[in-house]
Amino acid sequence: MILEKFRKKLPPYWYENEVAEYHFEGSMEAIKSLDAQRMDLMKQFNPMTATWGLDIWDWIYFGKKQSLSIEERRNKIRAQHWARLPFTMSVLQSLGNATGGLLSVTEDFKAKEIVFSFEQNQPVDLLTLHTVFEKMRPVHVNRERITIQQKGSLTYWSGTTQVYESFPLFCGAFYAGGETGLC
């Protein structure tokens, strides 16, 4: 049976032609194979989806092939790419979104700081955020400040971890240890 998309372009007496049926079956296999090759080639043009094309991306950004895992190579290429980008809010937002669940990016003009606000229930790669920010930071910006919002726990992807948990104190509530001038 000839597929409907081919039937639309053929005269009716071809519908039962066995040779045409074999021809269109074979051509569909070739079309699917070429489409898969085309999609694989298209993936190599983006460093975040590239596999065998990562060697070329390494050469573009570093001048040599890196001997790391595919994900580590992609992260280093992404960091190097961000370091070359202009220091704009859209670039900072994409940096924050890539390192964790970003809520907002604001600029504190008086303190000359960039404030990243993240959700606390998603993992945040603070080391990558800090190193990439320092590579692209202009001289007039002092530093980045990271705030974590919402309830949950932090998960660090790499580096040493120190987690401090604090509970907000509410005025008029009972706390073990008595009233010590909290309110």
N, C-alpha and C positions, 0 to 999 in steps of 0.2 A: 504494500500500500504506500503510495506516494504521500509525503507530508502535505498538510494543508497549505503551508506557505509556498510550496512549489506548485501545487495544483492551481493556485490563482493565476499563475503565469502560463499555464499549459492549456492547449485545447483539450476538450473532453475525451477524444479518442486515445489520448496518452495515459489516461488514468489506470487502465488495466494492462499497460505495457510492462512486461516483466524486466526487460533490459533497462528501461528507464528507472524502474524501481531499484535495481541493483546499482545503477549509476548514482541516484540520489542518496541511497544509503551510504555508499562509499564516499561521496562528496561531503556528507554530514560528518563522518568520522574525521575527514581531513580538516573541515572547518573547525570542529571542536579542538582538534590537536593544535592547529595554528592559533586559535583563540587562547588556549592555555599557554602557549609559548609567548604570545604577545603580552598576556597579563604578567607572566614571570619577568619579562623584560621591562615592563612598566614599573614593577616593584623595585627594580634595581636603581631607578632614578630618584628614589626617596631613601635617604640613609636609614630611616626608621623601619623600613620594610625590606631593605636590601639583604641578600644573603651572600651570593657569590660576587656581588658588586661592591661589597664592603672594602675590598682591597683598593679599589679606585678611590672610594671616599677617604680611606686612610691616607692615600698618596696626596689627595687634594688638600686635606687639612693638616697632615703631619709630615708629609714627605717620605714616609716609609710605612711598611705594613706593621701593624701591631699584633703581638702574639697574645691576645686575650680572648675571652669568650665573645660570642656574637653580641650579647646584651651589653657587656662592658664596653665593647668597641662602639656600639651605638650610643651609649651614654657619653663617652668621651667626644664623639663626633658632635653630638647635640650640644655639649658644653662649649666646645670650640666654636661652633656656629653661633651660639648666643653671645660669646665674647666678642664676635665681630659685628654684631648688630648694633644699631644706634640705641641709646639709652632712652626709650620711650615707655609710656605706661602700657601700651599693648604688648611690648616685648616682655616687660616685667610680669604682666598677667599670664602670658604663655609660660614663662619660667615658673611661676607659682603653681599653675595648673599641672605642669609636668612633674613637679616634685611632691605634690600632695593635693588634698582637697582644698583649694583656694576659695576663700569667701570674698576677699577684697584686697586691693592694693591702694594705699593712699600715700600722699607725700606730706610730711610735716615740714613746712617751710621754715618755721622758727628754729627747730632743732636740726634742720638739714638731714632728715632721715627719711627713709622709705619704710613704710609699715606694711608688712604682710600679715593678713589675718587668715588663719586656717581653721578648718573643722577639726575637732579633737577626736572624732570617731573614725578618722581615716589615717593611714600611715603618711608621715611627712619625712622626706629625705632632706634633713636640715644641712648635712654636710655638702651635698651637691648644690643646694640653694646658696649657701654661703660662698663656696669656692667660685661658682659661676658669677654671682653678684660681685665679688671682689675683682674678677677679671674685667667686667664691663663697667664698673662703677667709675663715674667721672670724679675729678678731684674735689669739686665743691660739695659732694654728698659725703657726709661723715660715715654713715654705716647703715645697715639694715636693722630693723627691729621686727621681731617675729612675735605675734600674739596668737594664742590658741583659744578658740571659742567653742562653746557647747560642751556637753558632758561626754565622757568616754575615757579612753586611755590612749596614750601615744605609743606608736610602734616605730622604732628606729631601724632603718635598713642597714646602716653601716656605721662604724665608729664606736667609740665608747659611749655608754648611756648612763645618764644620771637623771632619774625621774623624781621630782618633788611633787607631792600631792598636797594640796591645801584646800581647806574647806572655808568658805566665807562665813564670817561671824555676823549674826543678825542682832540688831539692837533689841533688847528686851527678852531674848531667848535665854534659857537656862543652859549653862555650860558647866561641865565637871571642873571643879577647881574654884567655883564661886565667882562672884562679880569682882573683877580686878580692874575696874575703870575702863572697860571696853567701850562703853556708850557714853 
